[in-house]
Amino acid sequence: MTKQAAERYALGAAGVVIIALTAGGFWLSYAHLAEVAGQHGLGNSPVRQWAWPATLDAFIIAGELLMLRAGLRRVTDGWAIALTATGSVGSIALNVAGVSGAGNASTVPLLDYVVAAVPPTAALLAFGVLMRQIHQLVADPTDATDRHNGPPEPAGLDVADGQADVARGSAEVAQGAATVPEPPQSSAEPEDQKPSTVSDEYLAIARTAPLGRGDRASRRHIEATIRGKGLPIGRADAEKLKDVLQAELDEAASQRQDDLDKTAAGAPIAPA
């Protein structure tokens, strides 16, 4: 079993446990609040008794759904947080207060309060864990891509590996400059090199993406940068963008090498 497969299984099992914990805690809390309502004015109407807790727990459900929507959009919804907090705190408080009701609280064992407080607290914490996992998956789209395309490129390299990658990249640039003939059109007209399915907006955003190993264009970094702007991007289009950016990098490197050669020969350098 690979590391990625084990991670998927662990995440799936955790999701099942979290959902079951949330449902169980919510049901226990709702049933206890219905009992409290029946003991304080709604005992003669079972329908109203079981409907009453919804006036509080519905705030939790609405807030959680709005928080889920906000997490998928990678934004913060203050109203959703306020609704969830109000419903959750109110549910915990009423569950605890319903243990003694209007009687003498000193005669009620402490464990009774703990039993009443555990279900709504567990439901709140379980949902918080679930939302954290969803937010992490949505906030970093590179993680989802890496689950299909392999591990991500490391953000930092060891000194020895970094020097080796830079040396290989420099050798490839020099070899490309020596063997590839100059294109018939000038570098000021890159429009013919652009893929027909990639717009100028996408290309401009892709130019801001960080480079990968050896200072070469990285398809995964381009995908992450474009999706970070809230725009969709397919793997094929990202690959085309990577090819365009790499061609620009190679041309810039070739121009720098020509300038160095002219400087060494004492010739004036043409302005860029």
N, C-alpha and C positions, 0 to 999 in steps of 0.2 A: 504494500500500500504506500503510495506516495504521500509526501507531506501535505500537498494541496488536497488530496482526497480525504486524508485524516482530518484536516481542518474543516472541510465541508461537512463531514459526518458529525464532528463535535458541535459545529454551529447549528446543524439541523436538530440534533438531540437537545441542545440548550434551548432552541426555539420552542420545541414541543413542551419542555418542562416549564418554560416561562409562561406560555399560553395557558397550560393547565393550572399553574399556580395563580395566574391572574383570574381565570374563570372561577376557580374554587374559592379564592378569597372574596371575590365580588359576590358570589352566591351566598356565602356564609354571612357576610356583612348585610346584604339585602334582607335575608331571612330574619336576622336579629332586629334590624330596624322595623320590620313588619310586626314583630312581636312587641317591640316598644310602642308602636303606634296602636296596637290592639289593647295595650294596658293603659293607654292614656287618651281615651276619648273615641277610638274607632273600633272598639271591640264588637259593637253590634253590627258592623258592616264589613264582612270579610273582603269584599271587593275594594273598598276604600282603604282598608288596612294594608292590603298588599300593593295598592297603587301608590300609597303615600311615600315610600322610600324612593320612588322614581323621581320625585320632585327634587331630591338631593343627588342621587346617583346619576341622573341624566346629565348633570353638569360635568361629571367626571367623564362620561362617554363622549359628550360633545367636545370637551377640551382635549381628550386624547386623540379623537379623530382630526381635529384642527392641528394638533401638534404633529401628527403623522403627515398631514398635508404640508405643513411648514418644513418638516424634515426632508421630504421628497423634493421640495423646491429650494433647499439649502438656505432658508431664511429663519428668522426668529419671530414668532407670533406671541406678543405679550398677552393678548386676550385669551389665547388658548392656554397659556401657562396659568393665567389668573383663574380661569374656569376650572382647570384641573386641580389647582391648589385649593380653591374654595370648596369644591365638592369633596376632595379627599380629606382635608382637615375637618370639615363639617361632619363627614361620615365617621371619622375616628372619634371625634368629640361626642357625637350622639350615641355611638355604640358604647362608649365608656360611661356616659351619663345615664344611659338606660339600665345599667346594672342595678343601681340603687334607686333610681327614679326620684321620687319626692320623700323617700324614707330616710332613715338614719344611715349615712354612708359609713360610719365607724363600725357598724355590725356586719358589713359585707367583706368577705375575705379578699385580700389583695389579688389573689390569683384569678378571681372572677373578672376583675378589670383587665388583667393581662389577656385572658381568653377573649374578651370582647374587643380588645384593641388589635390583636394579631391579624385577623382576616383583612380589614381595610388597609392596614399598614403593609401587609404582604402584597396585596394587589397593587398598591401604589409603587412600591419598590420594584416589583416584577415588571410593571409597565415602563418604569424608568430605565431598567436594564435593556428592555426590548427597543425602546426609542434610541438608546445610545448606540446599539448595534446598527440600526437602520441609518442613523445620522452618519456614522463612520463610513458605511458603504456608499452613501450618496455623496458625502463631502469629498471623498477621494476616489474618483472614477477609475484611476489607474489600477486600484486593487481589483475591481471587477474584471478589467481587461487582462490583468496578470493571471487571473484564475484560468483563463482560456489560452493565454499565449506564453505561459511560463513565468518564472520569477522576474521581478522588475530589475532594471539596470540599477546598480548601486549608486547612491547619491555621491558617495565619496570613495576614492580608491586608495589602496596602499601606495606608498611612495614608489616602490619598485614597479608595481603593476601600472601605475599612472605614467611613469617614465616610458615603460615599454609601449603602452597604448599611444602616447604622443609620438614616439619614434615611428611606430607603424603608420600612424596617420600622416606624418610628414613625408614618409617615403612614398605612400600612395599618392599624395598630392604632387610630389615632385615627378613621379613616374607618369601621372596623368598629364602634367604640363609638357613633358618631353615627348609623349607618344601621340597624344590626341591633337589633331590639327585645330587651328582656330576656326570658329564658326564663321560663315560668310557674313552674318549680321553682327552689328556692334552690340555691346552689353547693355546699351541704353534702350534696347528694344526686346525685353524679355517676354513680351506678350505671346510670341509664337511658341514659347516653351511651356506655357501654362496649360495644364489639362483643361479640356472643355468643361468638365464637371466641377471645377474648383473656382470659386469667385475671388475677386480682389480682396474682399473683406476677410475671407478665410486665410488667404495668403499673408495678409498683413498681420493677422493674429498669430499665424504659425511662425512668423519671423521673431516673435517675442518668446517663443518656447525655449527652454534651456536645451543645450546640446547634450548629446550622449557621450559615449566613450570616444576618446581620440578627437574630441571636439567635432564630431560628425552629427548630422541631423538624426534625430530619434523619432520614429513613428509614434511610440507610446507617449513621449513627452508632448508631441504635437496634438495627439488626441486629448490628453489631459488638459492642455492649455485651452483648446477650443471648447471642450465641454465645460470647462470652468467659466466660460463666458455665457453659458446657457444655450449653446448652439449644438445641433446634432452633427455627428461626423462618422462616416463609415470607415472601415479598415482600408478599403481600396482607395478612397479619396485621401485618407491620411498618408498612404504609401506614395501617392502621386505628389502630395505636398512635400513629403520628405525628399523625393527625387529632385523637385524644383529647388528646394533650399540647399540640398547638397551640391547641385550644379552651381548655384550662386557662391557657395563656400569655396568650391574648387576654383572657380574663376577668380575670386578675390585672392586666394592663395597664389594662384598663378601670376596675378598682377603684382603682388608683393614680391614674388621671386624675380620677376622681370625688373622691378625697381631696384632690388638689391644688386642684380647683375649690372644694371646701368650705372649704379653708384660705384661699384667696384671698378668698372671700366672708365670712369670719369665722365660719362655721358650725362647730359641733363635729364631729369625725370619729368615726363609729361604729367600735367595736372590730371587728377582723377575726375 
